[in-house]
Amino acid sequence: MTVSFGRLQALDGISLAFRPGVLFGVMGPNGAGKTTLLNALTGAVRPRRGSVWLGERRIDGLAPWKRREVGIARTFQRCELVPELSVEENVLIGAHTRLRLVDELLRRPGAVRTEMLEWLARFGIGPRLWPVPVATLPYGWQRRVEIVRALVAGPDFLLLDEPVAGMNPDESLELGSLVRDWVEATGRGAVLVEHDVDLVAEICDEVHVLDFGRLIASGTPEQVLADPAVVEAYLGVGAFT
């Protein structure tokens, strides 16, 4: 896949495969092409060359909303919640393609609503917070709501763009462990774009590293963090010192 913005090669001929039941990490310095990769997978940008496949189905011709319907959900670097709506209402937005209208009109529980409440509980978001406007929650809790909103869409693959940015190490590990638990419980796949090297090393099964739009390393966290090309790409950042 190649993605260009004018003369800038944001992604330069990379080829990746993400598998169900595996938590993948994607790392790289600022400007490496990590978010562009997620945007290309979800349809927010169009590759100049290359294709996107979900199983045996080619999906790069599908609109972003259609890719969500066929099994890809994501979160963003900045929380994309509706601030004036409640926690429950924000999460229901993610489940809209799975909800039965009659159940919603009659406020009947339904399987999807039950699943939504279960995921909220697993992420520590209790009933007391469900009717609360999401804008009143601390940043870390808004991140949890955003991830649950993606999960209730029932994705085959969950794409997370720096979900623990701004959190302390304990908060980061707790949230990352919840994502790890989801992968293990469902057998589905997740792609974690993240600068937190310790978190990636702790929870990810495999890691890909980008630098200036190129793929420079792939493997287990241990293999990747010891790769000279990765160490060189991060020199001056202090990630490995």
C-alpha positions as CSV (number, residue, x, y, z in Angstrom):
1,M,0.0,0.0,0.0
2,T,1.2,3.5,-0.9
3,V,-0.5,6.7,0.4
4,S,0.7,10.1,-0.8
5,F,-0.2,13.7,0.2
6,G,1.3,15.7,-2.5
7,R,5.0,14.9,-2.6
8,L,4.8,13.3,0.9
9,Q,4.8,9.5,0.9
10,A,2.9,8.9,4.1
11,L,2.9,5.1,3.5
12,D,5.6,3.8,1.1
13,G,4.8,0.4,-0.3
14,I,4.1,-1.4,3.0
15,S,2.4,-4.8,3.2
16,L,0.8,-6.1,6.5
17,A,-1.4,-8.9,7.6
18,F,-3.4,-8.8,10.8
19,R,-4.9,-12.0,12.1
20,P,-7.9,-12.9,14.3
21,G,-7.1,-13.7,17.9
22,V,-3.9,-11.6,17.9
23,L,-3.2,-8.2,19.4
24,F,-0.9,-6.3,17.1
25,G,1.1,-3.2,18.1
26,V,2.1,-0.6,15.6
27,M,4.8,1.8,16.6
28,G,6.9,4.5,15.1
29,P,8.1,8.1,15.6
30,N,5.7,11.0,15.0
31,G,5.0,11.2,11.3
32,A,5.9,7.6,10.7
33,G,2.5,6.9,9.1
34,K,0.7,5.1,11.9
35,T,-2.6,7.0,11.8
36,T,-2.5,7.1,8.0
37,L,-2.4,3.3,8.1
38,L,-5.6,3.2,10.2
39,N,-7.2,5.8,8.0
40,A,-6.4,3.7,4.9
41,L,-7.8,0.6,6.5
42,T,-11.0,2.4,7.5
43,G,-11.5,4.4,4.4
44,A,-10.7,7.9,5.7
45,V,-8.0,8.1,3.0
46,R,-7.6,6.4,-0.3
47,P,-4.4,4.6,-1.2
48,R,-2.6,5.7,-4.4
49,R,-1.6,2.0,-4.8
50,G,-2.6,-1.2,-3.0
51,S,-5.7,-2.8,-1.6
52,V,-7.4,-3.7,1.7
53,W,-8.8,-7.1,2.3
54,L,-11.0,-8.5,5.1
55,G,-10.7,-12.2,4.9
56,E,-11.3,-13.0,1.2
57,R,-13.3,-9.8,0.6
58,R,-11.6,-6.8,-0.9
59,I,-13.0,-3.7,0.9
60,D,-10.9,-0.7,-0.2
61,G,-13.7,0.3,-2.5
62,L,-16.2,0.5,0.4
63,A,-17.2,3.7,2.2
64,P,-16.0,4.1,5.8
65,W,-19.5,3.4,7.2
66,K,-19.7,0.2,5.1
67,R,-16.4,-1.0,6.4
68,R,-17.7,-0.6,9.9
69,E,-20.7,-2.8,8.9
70,V,-18.5,-5.6,7.5
71,G,-16.4,-5.8,10.6
72,I,-13.9,-2.9,11.3
73,A,-14.3,-0.5,14.2
74,R,-11.9,2.1,15.4
75,T,-11.1,4.8,18.0
76,F,-9.3,8.1,17.3
77,Q,-6.3,10.0,18.7
78,R,-8.8,12.5,20.1
79,C,-12.0,11.3,21.7
80,E,-14.8,11.5,19.1
81,L,-17.8,11.3,21.5
82,V,-20.9,13.5,21.5
83,P,-20.3,15.5,24.6
84,E,-23.9,16.5,25.4
85,L,-25.2,12.9,25.2
86,S,-25.0,10.4,28.0
87,V,-22.6,7.5,28.3
88,E,-25.3,5.1,27.3
89,E,-26.4,7.1,24.4
90,N,-22.9,7.5,23.1
91,V,-22.3,3.7,23.3
92,L,-25.6,3.0,21.6
93,I,-24.4,5.0,18.6
94,G,-21.8,2.3,18.0
95,A,-24.4,-0.4,18.1
96,H,-26.8,1.3,15.7
97,T,-26.3,-1.3,12.9
98,R,-27.2,-4.1,15.2
99,L,-30.2,-2.7,17.1
100,R,-33.8,-3.5,16.4
101,L,-35.7,-0.3,16.1
102,V,-38.8,-1.7,17.8
103,D,-36.7,-2.7,20.9
104,E,-35.3,0.8,21.1
105,L,-38.7,2.5,20.7
106,L,-40.1,0.3,23.5
107,R,-36.9,0.4,25.6
108,R,-36.8,-3.4,25.7
109,P,-33.5,-4.9,26.7
110,G,-32.6,-6.9,23.6
111,A,-29.4,-8.9,23.2
112,V,-27.3,-5.9,21.9
113,R,-28.3,-3.7,24.8
114,T,-27.5,-6.4,27.2
115,E,-24.1,-6.9,25.6
116,M,-23.5,-3.2,25.8
117,L,-24.2,-3.1,29.5
118,E,-21.9,-6.1,30.1
119,W,-19.0,-4.4,28.3
120,L,-19.6,-1.1,30.2
121,A,-19.4,-3.1,33.4
122,R,-16.3,-4.9,32.3
123,F,-14.6,-1.6,31.6
124,G,-15.6,-0.4,35.1
125,I,-18.3,2.0,34.0
126,G,-21.1,1.3,36.4
127,P,-24.9,2.1,36.2
128,R,-24.4,5.3,38.1
129,L,-22.5,6.8,35.1
130,W,-24.8,5.5,32.3
131,P,-27.1,8.6,32.3
132,V,-24.3,11.1,32.9
133,P,-23.3,13.5,30.1
134,V,-20.1,12.0,28.7
135,A,-18.4,15.5,28.7
136,T,-18.5,15.5,32.5
137,L,-16.3,12.4,32.8
138,P,-12.5,12.5,33.3
139,Y,-10.5,12.0,30.1
140,G,-9.5,8.4,31.0
141,W,-13.1,7.4,31.4
142,Q,-14.1,9.0,28.1
143,R,-11.5,6.8,26.5
144,R,-13.1,3.8,28.0
145,V,-16.5,4.9,26.7
146,E,-15.1,5.3,23.2
147,I,-13.6,1.8,23.2
148,V,-16.8,0.3,24.5
149,R,-18.7,2.1,21.7
150,A,-16.4,0.5,19.2
151,L,-16.8,-3.0,20.8
152,V,-20.6,-3.0,20.7
153,A,-20.4,-2.7,16.9
154,G,-19.3,-6.3,17.1
155,P,-16.1,-5.8,15.0
156,D,-13.9,-8.6,13.7
157,F,-11.0,-6.1,14.1
158,L,-10.7,-3.3,16.6
159,L,-8.3,-0.4,15.6
160,L,-7.1,1.8,18.4
161,D,-5.2,5.0,17.8
162,E,-3.1,6.0,20.9
163,P,-5.9,5.0,23.4
164,V,-3.7,5.6,26.5
165,A,-2.2,9.0,25.5
166,G,-2.2,11.2,28.6
167,M,-2.7,8.4,31.1
168,N,-0.3,7.4,33.9
169,P,1.4,3.9,33.6
170,D,-1.2,2.2,35.9
171,E,-4.1,3.6,33.9
172,S,-2.4,2.6,30.7
173,L,-1.8,-1.0,31.7
174,E,-5.3,-1.4,33.1
175,L,-6.9,-0.2,29.8
176,G,-4.5,-2.2,27.7
177,S,-5.2,-5.3,29.7
178,L,-9.0,-4.8,29.1
179,V,-8.3,-4.8,25.3
180,R,-6.1,-7.9,25.7
181,D,-8.9,-9.6,27.6
182,W,-11.4,-8.8,24.7
183,V,-9.0,-10.3,22.1
184,E,-8.6,-13.5,24.2
185,A,-12.3,-13.7,25.1
186,T,-13.7,-13.2,21.6
187,G,-10.9,-14.6,19.3
188,R,-11.1,-11.4,17.3
189,G,-8.2,-9.1,16.3
190,A,-7.0,-5.8,17.5
191,V,-4.4,-3.3,16.2
192,L,-2.9,-0.9,18.8
193,V,-1.2,2.2,17.5
194,E,0.8,3.5,20.5
195,H,3.9,5.4,21.6
196,D,3.9,3.7,25.0
197,V,6.7,1.1,24.4
198,D,6.3,-0.5,27.8
199,L,2.6,-1.1,27.2
200,V,3.1,-2.5,23.7
201,A,5.8,-4.9,25.0
202,E,3.5,-6.0,27.9
203,I,0.3,-6.8,26.0
204,C,1.0,-7.2,22.3
205,D,1.6,-10.5,20.6
206,E,3.3,-9.0,17.5
207,V,4.6,-5.6,16.7
208,H,5.2,-3.7,13.4
209,V,7.3,-0.6,13.3
210,L,7.0,2.2,10.8
211,D,9.5,5.0,10.0
212,F,8.9,7.7,7.3
213,G,6.1,5.5,5.9
214,R,8.2,2.4,5.6
215,L,7.9,-0.9,7.5
216,I,11.3,-1.3,9.2
217,A,10.6,-4.2,11.6
218,S,8.1,-6.9,12.4
219,G,8.1,-9.7,15.0
220,T,7.5,-10.3,18.7
221,P,8.0,-7.4,21.1
222,E,11.3,-8.8,22.2
223,Q,12.6,-9.2,18.6
224,V,11.4,-5.7,17.5
225,L,12.7,-3.8,20.5
226,A,16.2,-5.4,20.0
227,D,16.2,-4.6,16.2
228,P,19.0,-2.1,15.4
229,A,16.8,-0.4,12.8
230,V,14.2,0.2,15.4
231,V,16.7,1.5,18.0
232,E,18.1,3.9,15.4
233,A,14.7,5.2,14.4
234,Y,14.0,6.1,18.0
235,L,17.5,7.6,18.8
236,G,17.0,10.9,20.6
237,V,13.5,10.0,21.7
238,G,14.7,7.9,24.6
239,A,12.3,5.0,24.2
240,F,15.0,2.4,24.7
241,T,17.3,4.0,27.2
